[in-house]
Amino acid sequence: MSQFSDNGGRAVPSQRLSRLWHIGRATTDLAVGVGARGLWDMARTRGASGQRIRLSPAATQRFTDRLARMRGAVMKMGQMMSMDGADVFTPEAAAIMASLRERAEPMPLSQLAQVLEREWGSDWNKGFRRFDFTPIAAASIGQVHRAETRDGRQLALKIQFPGVRESIDSDIDNLGFLARTLGMVPKGADPRPLLEEARRQLHQEADYQAEAEALEAYRTLIGDDPAFLVPAVHRDLSTNRVLAMDYIEGVSIDRLSENQFSRQERDRVSSALTDLTLRELFEFQLAQTDPNFGNYFYQPESGRVVLLDFGATARIAPSLVTGFRRLAAAGMADEVPAMHQAIVDLGYLSADAPRQNVDALTELMRLSGEMLRTEGLYDFGSSDLFERIYQRGRELYLDGAFSELPDPSSLFLHRKFVGTFMLCRRLRARIDFRAMMARYL
């Protein structure tokens, strides 16, 4: 068994006042880095067409370091801000912020010991032949350790940061205050339903027993699909704050973009993951809504994708399934009136919304449906669709066209859709998306 020694990590701030202080410091770093005029432009104005917010590398590093140290809901916000694609920040700043998708500071061993003793008892180490105290991964809610039990099981142990669950409510309240203060909420929109959905999902992510149940349900749905592998849960070592599952070897999914992997392999894996996203919506009615690339491993030897991290798994209401099916069918047929009706049915607009908002949002949805109207392979590697959607969406947002917010659960589904397509873009994949969607309509 590895020796228990200090790893130099900094403690997770777990008290409300301590976390509020860190949020204040992070906001100050961001504001200073952008500058008063830049912050005003980011929050209130359109600025020059396509111009990105300039944030100095030093200020960006301080901002991301602060969020990485806090973990929890605040780090989740930073990860969402850093999603790959048409960022509002310069490429230099975006590259630094992207590190939030792959790292969080590990907790010091003194905190780790307290968590393990609380969950498993003071003699917990007697059940292990080996326990690696250096984590193999650390994210916003917890960190992952590799271990081998006395009976020979190879495990990945997801261990929750102390205080993260208790800080969710205060973090969401503080983030809501900052969003309203900085003008990051569409004019006339009420952000409270979305914040409440974020609060609910984060509490769910922090409940490892709920994640174990979701993982087992998803493993049953996947069955013996040769394209995917889902680790098994080990219930005897799983608690509300520790999740024990199979340790499975693999490489990060975005490594497929490297030259040693062929175009055919990239296309095959991207098609499988895109089809899985559609199956989640139209067949499973159960979706893993966190599209972080770190949630997928690839096994070059078997060609299978390992699916990890089911903390953000959500049931999908039948009404949403019906609504998205109608929207996809209208988009494939390029029927604008049917598209408008589907948008209203999904709650993106009310039936009596101003005509200019109806036309603008329908136009944006039609633009988003470009892949549905493309016969044959859609080439993500040469497409600038995401930049066009982002630019047009930002213009409409700043013009106040998004004064209504749909069912919050549908927004988290959009997060999954965008994440899947961003992965296809990263892998420069070619997919017959139209034919794939047709199977579900």
Salt bridges, closest charged atoms under 4 A:
ASP29 OD1 - ARG62 NE 3.77
ASP41 OD1 - ARG37 NE 3.54
ASP65 OD1 - ARG103 NH2 2.90
ASP84 OD2 - ARG426 NH2 3.12
GLU105 OE2 - ARG10 NH2 2.33
GLU119 OE2 - ARG118 NE 3.57
ASP132 OD1 - ARG130 NE 3.40
GLU148 OE2 - ARG129 NH1 2.79
ASP151 OD1 - ARG153 NE 3.13
GLU166 OE2 - ARG241 NH2 2.95
ASP169 OD1 - ARG199 NH1 3.19
ASP169 OD1 - HIS203 NE2 2.96
ASP171 OD2 - ARG19 NH2 2.63
ASP173 OD1 - ARG199 NH2 2.93
ASP190 OD2 - ARG192 NH2 2.91
GLU196 OE2 - ARG199 NH2 3.12
GLU197 OE2 - ARG200 NH2 2.80
GLU205 OE1 - LYS76 NZ 3.17
GLU211 OE1 - LYS158 NZ 2.94
GLU216 OE1 - ARG235 NH2 2.82
ASP225 OD2 - ARG279 NH1 2.96
ASP236 OD2 - ARG153 NH2 2.92
ASP246 OD1 - HIS234 NE2 2.71
GLU249 OE2 - ARG146 NH1 3.86
ASP254 OD2 - ARG426 NH1 3.05
GLU258 OE2 - ARG255 NE 2.91
ASP267 OD2 - ARG430 NE 3.12
ASP275 OD1 - ARG439 NH2 2.90
GLU280 OE1 - LYS416 NZ 2.55
GLU283 OE1 - ARG279 NE 3.81
ASP290 OD2 - LYS76 NZ 3.07
ASP290 OD1 - ARG415 NH2 3.34
ASP309 OD1 - LYS158 NZ 3.29
ASP334 OD1 - ARG366 NE 2.73
ASP345 OD2 - ARG326 NH1 3.71
ASP359 OD1 - ARG355 NE 3.14
GLU363 OE1 - ARG392 NH2 3.39
GLU370 OE1 - ARG388 NH2 3.02
GLU375 OE2 - ARG434 NE 3.39
ASP384 OD1 - ARG388 NE 2.83
GLU387 OE2 - ARG425 NH2 2.69
GLU395 OE1 - ARG392 NH1 3.08
ASP399 OD1 - ARG46 NH2 2.44
